[in-house]
Amino acid sequence: MGKKRRSGSRKRKVSDDRPVANLPEMPIQTRASFRFVWWIVGGVFMAGIAAAVVSLRFGDSGPNPLAPFPLPQPMVGSIDVSPDDFAGADACAECHQRQYRMWQSSTHGRAGGQANTSTVIAPFNGRPIRFADAVVIPSVRDGEYQFTVRQNGREEIVFTVDGVIGGGHMVGGGTQGFVSEYPDGTVRFLPFDWIREEQLWFCNTISRAERGWTRITSDMRLADCGDWPPIRILGTHGGFSNCQECHGSQILTEYDNGAKRYQTHFTDYAVNCESCHGPGVEHIKRANDGDLGSVLDIGIKTFATVSADTSLAICFQCHAVKTVLSEGYLPGEVFEQHYAPKLEVMGESPLFPDGRVRTFAYQQNHEYSDCYLSGAMSCVDCHDPHSNDYRDIYGRLLEGRFSNGQCLDCHASKAEDLTAHTNHRLDSPGSQCVSCHMPYLQHPELGDDLRFARSDHTIPIPRPAFDDKLGVQNACTSCHVDRSVAMLEEQVREWYGEIKPHKDIIRGLLSVEAVTDRVQALGELLPVNANHSLAILDALGVFIERHLGPDMLTLESEVVERLKALAVYDNVDVRAVALAGLHLSRGAQADVRDFLVDQLTSLTPVADGLVRSRWAITLGYVGDVYRARGELGLAILAYRKAVEVKPDDATVLAQLADTYARLDQFDTAVEFFTRAIDADPNRPLTWVNLGVALEGRDQMADAAVAYRRALDVNPNHTFALFNLGNYHLRRQELPEAIEFYERAVASDPSLAQGHYLLAQALAQISRLEDALAAVARALEFDPSNANAQALEARLINTQR
């Protein structure tokens, strides 16, 4: 995964969002790409860091104190939506029969559902799926779809299939997944998936074996599947790997502190009307009361006259990778208060500088296309939003996905003599616009074993040599597999002459590695003529990471002025990142500080929240870059600036506390963990990390209290249970240690270190058979653990 790295200083992408025993409080930006390890064993930090902390002074720039940032404004203008506000698609049918019938047969309407004969495409016929160490049997019993897992030496487990996700609809590689309702209230994806074209079972190994999507064979272990045991949930929650709210409708996953369990609400597993239009209960009430004809507000969103950006944003709720700002989003709320799709291009982006997919992405790269940048084209210009059929810009139905009517309505001159433009026969694939401009490309992060190709929504022109340099399959090779890249490049130039150059900002991003001078880099990365918000964000991220630093003594005026200009750009993400760059580099200078304060003061309450969240995320990203380099003093400077922007944000405070803890500055770590808990006492992981920091101060009893406070919030919290096991093991209170370790590995059976320490405790009370079983589980999920290997060998020798 992420094999092609665009910058030597950029971080490797981590795909699995699941906390394991060595993860800290979720970083400021909550992006999996920027997560780092805090290894907790017996409450001791194992990072082995010997970095010095720079002298930290905040709010002081000499004789004249800096202007304080205004406090965050109360969130006015947010919209609260509850699951009770949604009626479901069937409630729309009476008045909107035509649209409802179209939706029913669409890929959205058939995106998932309850497991039955009309939805399941995989063979639940009792034929076993064989692993090296397990057999999984898909079957139907009394009308109920099930997976029975029989693993060597383990008790049989039966998973009921409560829903299917997908129906194998996608031409470039259609799949179906399966979910099961868990006793803790979550709905979890099972690790056994079916792919229609290849007609075989596969699993996702990205987070563990790193082989992408891989067909299941008898020489792979069950634990090679990253979702085994099932841990990825439906909905968004920071405690789990998740797929957000996209695989179903109105999904809301929350922890109920009163019931001490999760609550998963959803309307259905399809993508229904209210996924786009928002909650319909009020609209139905007004319709029934006869109140629709006399008011402008009909109680539901209508999209007849929205802008291209608004239209795209509706689709990008699901068809974009996105940064989580806050959990609990439901359609109808302000999406931008919960997610920031554009910020994903910063750091180790899923996209190349020209927008093509570098690792894994969805269709947001349409914003790199000239059809959008110069023509404001949106998704519904080609895709009917109700039927998902293909249409032209006038809404007329097309013959299919390869019809030239999608393009020739706008590019009418090409239609006059199409072969003169394509240089291919009229009846050949080479005369289909999408063959050359929207080829199907395999997403690299998923590997090459199984087909997952998606149409390239950057709508590029063929550039064989350039594409080959990026490692992207060029459109010409799709048909002309017998020709070299050089031959194809020569042919393209013979037909079309000099290939159209990329935009200045794209060229700058492509050449950034060779530029060391800051002002030159500014001109190439952030030219004043750039009007491409995603590329600007990518360029800002590169410029900040490579050319700026905390509280720089000097910074060229050209840089400051360009950042100030971008700080008033008409895109909230660009504004926030530019403000973060100024704050990072020159926020300790009175004139820049005054500018930053003025910008915050001028914001409306809604804009204040949108800008601050993205500003803090950017500073968190920069802090993470420094942490990856081992420059923890600089990381603290960046994180403390984030605290200046969002002083009561529990995640920001916990991230800062974690960094102090990495430097063994446990007093300060405890201070900021305590502030994080004051801001939000219902985060069990913050209590756990406070406990680890207290152990760093040799306050073992207080640490145990903190772990138990975590269990007050969530009695099954894996890390709290694990660290209480450590606490009792150190005190040689072996029955108590065993109890907590057993509860920890029951909460997360993939917790290898928990199994290993449980084995140690069991061995000390001569429960050798149980110890051997526990250490085998440790090696199942961490086969390279030398300590576990040695313990297993000793246990085996003892039994001989």
N, C-alpha and C positions, 0 to 999 in steps of 0.2 A: 504494500500500500504506500502511496506517496513516494514512489521510487524516483521520480524525476523532480529534483529540487531546484527551484528557480534561484535561490540565493543560498550561499553557503552558511549564512547566519540564520536562515529561517528554520523553524522547528518542525520536527517530524510530526505528522498528523497521527493522533490516537483516535481510533474510531469508536472504541467502547466507552460509553458514558458511565458505565456502572462503577460506583465506588467499590474498591476492594480495600483490604486492610491497610494499605499504604497510601491512601489518597487523603489530601487535606480537605478542609472546608472548600466548597466549590469556588473556583477563582472568580474574580470580579466579573469577567466577561462570560462565564459559564460555557465557554466554547471548549469542546473536547480537544480541539487542536492545541490548546495551550495549558494542558493539565500536567502537573508535575508531582513527583513522588515524595511523600513524607512517610517513611517506613516506621511503623509503630510496632515494636517488639518489647514487651515488658515496660512500656511507657518510655522507652529511650529513643531519642532521635538518632538515626543511623546514617545521616547524610555525610558525616565526616568532613564538615566544612570548616575551614580555618581562615575565612575571609575577615578582613577588618572592616568595621563600620565607619563610614565617613561621619564627620561631625554634622549633626542635623540641627538646623535652625529654621523655624517656619514662622511666617508672619513678621520677618525682620529683615529689612534691607539697609541697615545702617541707621543713621540718625532719624530718618523719616520712616515710620512704620508703614507697612503696606496696607492698602485699602482692603478690608475684609470682604470676602465674597458674601453676597446676600444669601440668606438661608433659602433652602428650597421652598417654593410656593406650595400651598395646599393644592392637592390634585383636584382642580375644578374642571368640569367638562368631560370627565371620564364617564363611561356608560356601564352600569352594572346590569348584567344579564344572568339569569339563572336557568337551569335546565327546564323549569316549569314554563318558561316563555316560548318553548318550541312545541309545535303541533305535529310535526312529522309530515312526510311527503303526501301521504294519503289524504290529509286534510286539505291539500291544494287541488285535488282531482275534480271536485264538484264544479268549481268555477273556472279552472284552467285545464280543461280536459285535453286539449291538443298538446300543450306543453308537457302535461303529465304523461301522456302516452309516449311522447318522444323521449322523455327522461327515462321511463321504465325500461326501454330497450337500449339505452345508451350505455357506454362503458362506466359512466358515473353511477347510473342506476343499478348496474350489475357489478359494481366494484367489490362487493362482498355481501355476506348475509349469513343467516343461520345455516348450519351444516345440514344439507338435505340433498336429495337426488338431483335437484335442479341447479344447485350451486357448486357442488363438489365435482371437480374434474379429475382428481387424483384417484388411483385405484386402491380403495379400502377393501381389498379382496382376501385378506389374510396372508398374502404372500410376504415373507419377512424381508425387512431391510437389514442387511448384515453389516455390522462393524467388526473390527478386530476383537473387541472385548464386549460386544453387546449385540442383541437382536431386538429390533423394533418391529412390532406387528401392527400394521394398520388394518382395522376391521370394523364391521358394523354389527352391533349387538342390540337387539330389541329396538332397532331404529336409531341407535345412538352411535355416532362415529367416535372411534377411540384409537389411541396409540398405546400399545402395551410394550413397556420397556423391560427387557430381561437382560440384566448385566451380570457378568460372572461374579458369583458369590454375594449377590445383593438381593434384597427383597424386590419382587416384581412391583412395578409402578404402572398404573393405568391413568392416562390423561384423556379426559373427555374433550372432544372438539366442540366448543360452544359457538364458534364462528369461523368463517373463512374470509381471508383477505385476498382479493384479486381473483380473477377468473381466467388467467392466461390470455388476456385480450391483446396485449401489446405485440405488434408485428415483429419488433426487433428483439423479442425474447420475453414471452409472457409467462408469469409464474403464479402460483397460489400458495399462500401461507395459511396457518391455522392457529387459532387462539383458544385459550382455556381459562375459565374463571377460577381463580385461586382462593383458598380459604381466607387469605388476608385482605380480600376485597379488590385486589388488582386483577386485570385481565392480561395474561401473558402470552407472548408468541412462543409457540413450540418450535424446536430447532430443526424440524423436518419439513422441507419445502418441496414442491413439485413444479417442474418446468415443462410446459406443454410441448414445445417443439422437439426437445430431446427425449420426452416421455421417460423421465427418470427422477428419482429423489435426490436432493442435494441439500447441503447446509452451508451456512455462512461461516467461514473460518477466519475472517479478517482480524478479529480482536484477539485471537489466540494462536492459531497455526499460521496466519498471515498468507494464506494461499488463495484468498478471494472466495468466490462462490465455487464450491467443489462438489462434484458428484460423490455420493456416498458409496464407498467400496469396502470390501472386507479387509483391507490393509490399513484403514484409518481408524483411530480411536474415537469413541463417542465424545470424549473431552476435547477433541480437535474442533468440534463445533462450538463457536463462540457463544451461542445461546443455550448451551447445556451447562448446568441445569437451567431451565427456563427462568430468565431474569429480565428480558426486554418486555416492556409493558406497552399497552395501548394508552395513549395520552402522554402528557408531559409531567414528569416529576423528577427532581434532582437526585433522588435516591436510587434511581434505576436508569439503565440504558433504555431508551424509548424512541418511538417513531413519531412523537408529537401527536397532533390531533388529526392527521391526514387520512388515516385508514379507517374511516367511519365518519359519522356525523354527530356534531355537538358533544365531543368527548371531553370529559372533565374528570381528572384523577386527582383526588385530594386525600390528605390524611385527616381523619376525624379524631381529634384529640380526646373527645369525650368517649367515643366507642373504642378507641385504641386500635383502629384498623383503617384501611384505605376504603374510599368510596369511589367507584368508577361509574360515572353516568354517561350514557350515550343513547342517541335515538335509534340508530341502526348502524350496520356495518357498510351500508352503501354511502355514496356521497349525494345527499339529498338537496332539495330546493333551498332549505334554510342554511345550508353550508355557504351559499353565496349571498342569498337575500337577507339573511339574518332572521331573528325570531319572528314567527308568524302569528302567534296567539292574538296579539293586539290587532293585527290586520284582519284576522277572521272575525274578531268581535265587532270591529267597525263595519265590516261587510254585512254581518248579520243584523246590525242595528241600522243599516242603510245610511251610514255616515261617510261614504267614500266620495260621493259626487260633489260635495260642497267644501272639501278641504284639500289643501295642497299636500298635507302629510297624511299618507294612507296607512301609516303604521307599519311599513316595511320598506326596505330599500328597493328602488327601481333604478335600472341602469341604462335607460333609453338615451340619456343625454350626457353621460359622464365623460370625462376626459380620457385620453388613452392611458395616462398614468394610473388613474383611478381604476379603470378596467383591468389593467395589468395587475394591479395590487390585489384585486379579488382573486385572480388565478394564482398569484404568487403566495397566497396563504398556504398553498400546498406545493405548488410547482416551483419551489425555490428552497435551497438550503438557507437556514436562517439562524441568527443569534438570539437566544432566549434572553429577554429582559426581565420578564416576570411570568410566573406560571398562572394557569387558570383562565386562559383565553377561551371565549366562546364567540361565535359569529355574532356580529352586531355591536360588539365592543370596539374600542379604538385599537385596531390591530397593531399600530406602531408603538403603542404603550407596552405591548407584550413581546414583540419581535422586531428585529432589525435585519431584514434579509441582505441588504447591501453590505453590511459590515463583514460578511463572510469572505469578501475578496481580499481583506487584509490578512497579514500573516501568511501561513502556507495555504494559499487559496486553492479551492477546488478547480479553478479555471486558469488557463494560460492568459498572458497579457491581452491576447486578441479575443478572449472569451470562449475559446474551445475548451472542452472538458479535459482537465489534467488528471483528476482522480475520480470523483463521482459528483454529479450535480443533476439538476433538473433543467427546466426550460427558461430560467431567468436570464440565461445568456442571450436571449432574444434582444435584450437591451444593448448588446454590442452590435446589432445588425444595423445596416444603413436603412433598412425598411422602417425601423423604429426611430433611429436618430434623425433621419431626414424626412421620413414620411409619417411618423406617429402611428405606425401600425401596431395593433394590439392583437391578442390571441383570438378574439371573436371575429376579426376580419377574415380568418380562415376556418375557425372551428365554431360550429353552431353550439351555443352554450347549453341547449336543452338536449339535442339528439347526439351531440359530439360528432355529427357528420361534417364533411368538408363543404365549404361554401366560398363564394367569391365575395368581393368587398361590397356587393350590392345585396348580399344575403341569398343569392340564388344557389341552390344545391348543385354540387359538382359530382362528377361520376365517381370519384374516389380520391384517395390520398395523393395520387400521382398526376392528377389533372392539372394542366397548365393554366387553367382558368384562375387559379389562385394568384398567379404572377402576372399574366398578360393583361388583366384589367388595368394595372398600374403601368406596366411596361408595354404599352400598346404597339410601339414601333417594332418590337421584336416579332410580333405576330404577323406583320406584313410579309416577312420572308424568314420563317423560323430557322430553316436549315442554313441560311446565310450566317446566322448568329451561332448556331450550335455546331456546324460542320459535321453533323451526323444525319443519317436518314430520318425522315419525318416519323417513321413508325418504330424507331429504335429507342431504347432507354436513354441514349445520349441526347435525345431531343425532348426529354422530360426535364423541366426546369429543376425539379427537386433532386434529380440524379446528380447534378453538378453542384447545386447550391445548398442542398439540405441532405447530404448523404448520411446514412446510418453509421454511427461510430460506436465502437465498443468502449465502455467506461473502464479505464485502466484499473481502478482500485478493485474491481470485481474479478480481475484476472481474465484468462482466455479459455478456461475449461468449458464454460457455459456461455451462451450468447446473451449478452445484455447490451444491445446496440440501440441507440436513440437518435432520432433525426436531429441534425446539427442546426439549432435555432439561431446561431450567429449569422446564418445565411451568407456564407463567405463566397468569394470567387475562388476557383481552383488555383492553388499555388503549390505545385508538386514539390519543388525543392525546399521551400519554406516549411511546408507541412512535415516533410521528412526530417528536417532539422529539429522540429518540436517533438517528433515522435508520434505525430498524428497521421492516420491513414488518409491519403489525399483522395478526393472524389474520383479521379481518373482511374486509380488502381482498383476501385470497386469492380470495374468491368475489365480493364486491361491489365490483368494480373501477369501477363507475359512480358510486359514492358518495364524497363528500368525507370527509376525516378528521373534520371538525366534525359532519357528519351521523351518522357512525358513533359518535362519542363521545356524542352526544345520545341515540342509540338505546340504547346500552349502559346509560347512566344511567337512561333511562326504564324499561328492563326490570329492572335490578338495583339501582338506587339508587346511593348513594355508593360509589365504587369502593374496594375494600379497600386500605388504605394499605400501603406497603412497611414492612419492618422498620426499626427506628430506625437501625441501622448503615448500611443501604442509603440511607436518606434523608440521612444524614450524608455519605456518599460523593458523593451527587448534588449536595449543596449546598456542597461543600468550597471551591470557588473564591471564594465570597463571604465566607468566614470568615478573619479575620486574627488574632484574639486566640487565643493558644495554649491557654489553659484552656477557652475556649468550643469550640475545635476538638477538644480532647480529649474533651469531653462528647458532641459530635455524632459524631465518628468512632469512638470507642471506648467506647460506653456499657457500663456494668457488666453489663447484662442480655444482652449479645451472646453467643450460643453457636454461632456460625457461623464455622468456622475459616477458610474461604476469604475471606469478607468481612473478617474481623479482619486477615488478612494484607494484604489490599489496603489497608485503613485504616491499618495500621501503616506500610506503605510510604509512603503519602501523608503521614502525620503526621511521620515521620522526615525525609522529604525537604523538607517545607515548614516545619517548626516546630522542628527540632533542628539542632545543629551540633556540631563537634568541641570538646570540653573547654569547655563553656559555663560562664561565671563564676557564673551563677545559673540555677536552674530550679525552677519552682514545685513544691512538695511533692506537689500532686495528680498532677502528671505523673510524678514519680519513683515514687510509690506505685502508680499504675496500671500502669506498665511492670513494676514488681516483681511485681504480681499476675499479669500476663500471662506473666512469666518462669517461672511455675510452672503454667501452663496445661497441660491434658492432651494437647496436640498438639505434637509435637516442632518443627514449623516455626514455630508461634506462639511457643513458648518461645525458640527461637534468635533470631528477629528481635527480640523484646522485649529479650533480653540484649544484642544488638548495639546497639539504640537507647540503652540505659543506658550501655554501654561507650563509645559515640561521644560522648554528651553529657556524662556525668559520671564517666567511668572514671578521671579523675585525682583524684577525691575519695575519701578513705580509706574512708568508710562505704559508698559505692556499690561501690568496688573490693572491699571485704570481702564484700559480697553476691555479686558476680560470682564471686569465688574460691570462696565457699561452694557456689554452685550447681554449679560444675565439680567440686568435690571430692565432691559427693554423687552424681555420676553413675556408673553402671556402665560398664565398658569399652565396651560396644556403644553405649550412649546417649551416651557421651563423643564418640565418633566422629561420630554422627549430629548432635549439637548443634553441635560445633565446625565441621563442614563448612558447615552452613547459616549459622552466625554469621559466618564469614569471607566467605561469598558475599554476605551482606547488607552488610557493611562495604565489600566490593568494589563493590557496586552504588552505594553512597553516594559512594565515591571516583570512580566513573565519572560521576556527576551533576556533581561539582565539576569534573572534567576537561572535561566538555562546556561548562561555563560559563567555562572558562579559569582557574578558581581552583585552580591546581596545588598551592599550598601546603596548602590544605585537603584536597585529594585525598591528598597524602602523609600527612597526619595520619590519615585514614581507612584508608589502606593499611597504615600501620605498626601500627595497632591490629589489623588482620587478621593481621599477622605475629606479634603478641603471642599471638593465639589459636592460630595454626598456624605455629609458628616454623620448621618444616622442610618446609613445603609449597612445592614448586618453582614452582607457578603463582602463588601469592601473592607469593613473593619476586621473581619475574620481573616481575610487574605493578608492584610498587613500584620496581624498578630502571628500568623503562620510564618511569615518571613523573619520576624524577630526570633521566633522559636528556633528556626533553622540556624541562627547565629548564637544559640544558647543564651540569648537575652530574655530569660524566662519572666522576669518581673514585668518588663514592658509587654511581652506576649500575653501574660495574664491580664494586664490592664486592658488591652484591646479586645481580647476574647470576652472579657466581662462587659465591655461596651457593646460588643456585638450581641451578647445575650440580652442586655437591657433593651436593645433595639428590637430583638425578636427572640423571645425565650423558647419558642417552639421549634427550634432547630436542634435535633439531637446531636448532629455531628459537631456543632459548635461546643456543646457541653463535653463531648468526647475529647476534642482537641484542647479545651481548657484543662481537662484532667491530665492530658499528656504534659502540658506546660507546667502544671502544678507538680507533677512527678519530677520535672526538671529542676524544681526548687526543693526537692526531697520532701514534699508535703504529700506523702503517700495516702494518708487517711483522707485528706481533702480531695485528692484525685479520685479516690473511690466514690466519694460523695458525688462528684461531678458525673462520673459514669452512671451512677444510679439516677441522677437527675435526668440524664439522657433516656434511661429506661422508663422514667415517669412519663416522658413524652411519647416514646415508642417502645413498648416492652420487648419488641423483637429486633431492636436495632443491633445489627451485626457487630459493629465496632465497639459499642458499649459492652456488649456481652464478652467479646474477645478480650478487651482490656481488663475487665473484671476477672476473667480467667487468668490473665497475666499477673494481676495483683495478688490473687490467692496462691498462684503457683510460687511466686517469690517468697511468700510467707509459709510455704510448705503446707498450706491448707488444701490438701489434694482433693478431697471429696467436693469442696466448693469449686476448686479450679476446674475439675472435670465437668461439673454441672454447667458452668458458664461456657466452657468450650463446646460442650455438646449442644447447648442452645445456640451458640454462634454458628456452628456448621450446619445446624438444622435451618437457621435463617438464610445462610448462603452456603450451600454444599460445595461451592467451588473455592472456598476459603482455604487454600492449601496450607498456609501457616497455622491456621486454627486446627486442622487435622494433625499437623506435625506436633504441635505443643500438647494437644490432647493425647497423642500417642506417648509422649514423654511422661505425662502425668499418670497415664494408665500403667506404663511400665514400672513406675516407682511403687505402685501398690500391687505389682505382680499379676496384673490382668493382661497377661502376655498375648493371648489370642486377640483380645479387643485392641491392644496396642498395635499389633501387627495389621489388623484391619484398618485402623486409623491412619497409620503411616502409608499404607497402600493407597488410601484416598488422597493423602497429601501428594504422593508421586503421580497420581492420576492427573492432577491439575498442574503440577509443577515437577515434571519428570527430571529436570536438571538439578534439583535441590540436593546438594551433596550431603548435607546434614541428615536429611530424611533417608537418603540411600544408606548412609552409615548406620543409622538407627535400625533400619529394616534388616541389614545384614547381621547386626548384633542380636536382634530378636530372633532371627531364624537360627543362628548359631546356638542361642540359649535353649531353644526347643529341641535341639538334636540330642 
